[in-house]
Amino acid sequence: MAETKVVNDTETSYELAKMIAELALEKKAEDIVVMDLSKLSGFTNYFVIATGNSDIHIKSLADYIEDELSQYKVKVWQKEGYVNLKWILMDYVDVVVHIFDAETREYYDLETLWADAEKIVVRDS
């Protein structure tokens, strides 16, 4: 049976969040933000929030992130949103990934809901 890595400390979960953000950037996700919830929440340390420009793009972003991380034996614990493809949530326990379409992201506005969290905006260099 293949060993699955468990991310369970803030430093390691930050590295995972950065890696996820970089993977999203590679696949042309927009408005990528990493939010540090480690001091605000007991359910996760980081959110990675990104926007896809179509339902196919949103699905391909999620699939790419999952496939790339599985090569490092990092497995998604839960995932949702593959039916309507407006918001895919991927739960890696200490890092939760939210991939939205623009309208759904604006409606739920997680950045304002978690306004006390430190935000790291990921830019294409």
C-alpha positions in Angstrom: 0.0 0.0 0.0 1.3 3.4 -0.9 2.3 5.7 1.9 0.2 8.9 2.1 1.9 12.0 3.6 -0.1 13.9 6.2 0.5 17.6 6.4 0.2 18.5 10.1 2.3 21.6 11.0 2.1 25.2 10.0 5.4 25.4 8.2 4.8 22.3 6.1 1.2 23.4 5.4 2.5 26.8 4.2 4.9 25.0 1.8 2.0 23.0 0.5 -0.2 26.1 0.1 2.7 27.8 -1.9 3.1 24.8 -4.1 -0.7 24.6 -4.8 -0.7 28.4 -5.7 2.3 27.8 -8.0 0.5 24.9 -9.7 -2.6 27.0 -10.2 -0.5 29.7 -11.7 1.1 27.3 -14.1 -2.4 26.5 -15.4 -3.3 30.2 -15.8 -5.6 30.5 -12.8 -6.4 34.2 -12.0 -6.5 36.2 -8.8 -4.6 33.6 -6.7 -4.5 34.3 -3.0 -3.1 32.3 -0.1 -4.7 33.1 3.2 -3.1 32.2 6.6 -5.9 31.0 8.9 -3.6 29.3 11.3 -4.3 31.8 14.1 -8.0 32.2 13.3 -9.3 28.7 12.7 -9.1 25.2 14.1 -10.2 23.4 10.9 -7.3 24.4 8.6 -4.2 26.5 8.4 -4.4 27.9 4.9 -6.9 28.7 2.1 -5.7 28.8 -1.5 -8.3 30.7 -3.5 -8.2 31.0 -7.3 -10.5 31.8 -10.2 -10.9 29.9 -13.4 -12.3 31.4 -16.5 -14.7 28.5 -17.5 -16.1 25.3 -16.1 -13.5 23.3 -18.1 -10.7 25.5 -16.8 -11.9 25.1 -13.2 -12.0 21.3 -13.6 -8.6 21.2 -15.3 -7.1 23.4 -12.5 -8.4 21.0 -9.8 -7.4 17.9 -11.7 -3.9 19.3 -12.3 -3.4 20.2 -8.7 -4.6 16.8 -7.5 -2.4 14.9 -10.1 0.7 16.9 -9.3 0.4 16.6 -5.6 -0.3 12.8 -5.8 3.2 12.4 -7.3 4.5 13.6 -3.9 2.1 11.2 -2.1 -0.1 14.1 -1.0 -3.7 13.0 -1.4 -6.8 15.1 -1.3 -8.9 14.2 1.7 -12.3 15.4 0.4 -13.3 17.2 -2.8 -16.6 18.8 -3.9 -18.1 20.8 -6.7 -17.4 18.6 -9.7 -21.1 18.5 -10.6 -21.7 22.2 -11.3 -18.1 23.4 -11.7 -18.8 26.8 -10.2 -16.8 26.2 -7.0 -14.5 23.2 -6.5 -13.3 22.7 -3.0 -10.3 20.4 -2.3 -9.6 19.6 1.3 -6.0 18.7 2.1 -6.8 19.0 5.8 -4.3 21.8 6.7 -4.8 23.5 3.3 -8.2 24.0 1.7 -8.2 24.9 -2.0 -11.1 26.9 -3.4 -11.4 27.2 -7.2 -14.2 29.5 -8.3 -15.7 31.0 -11.4 -15.6 34.8 -11.0 -19.3 35.3 -10.2 -19.4 32.6 -7.5 -16.1 33.9 -6.0 -17.6 37.4 -5.8 -20.8 36.2 -4.3 -19.2 34.1 -1.4 -16.3 36.6 -1.0 -14.2 34.5 1.3 -11.5 37.1 1.4 -13.9 39.5 3.2 -15.4 36.8 5.3 -11.9 35.9 6.6 -10.6 39.5 6.5 -8.5 39.1 9.6 -6.3 36.5 7.8 -2.9 37.4 6.4 -3.1 37.4 2.6 -0.4 36.6 0.2 -1.3 37.5 -3.4 0.3 35.3 -6.0 1.4 37.2 -9.1 2.8 35.9 -12.4 6.4 37.0 -12.6 
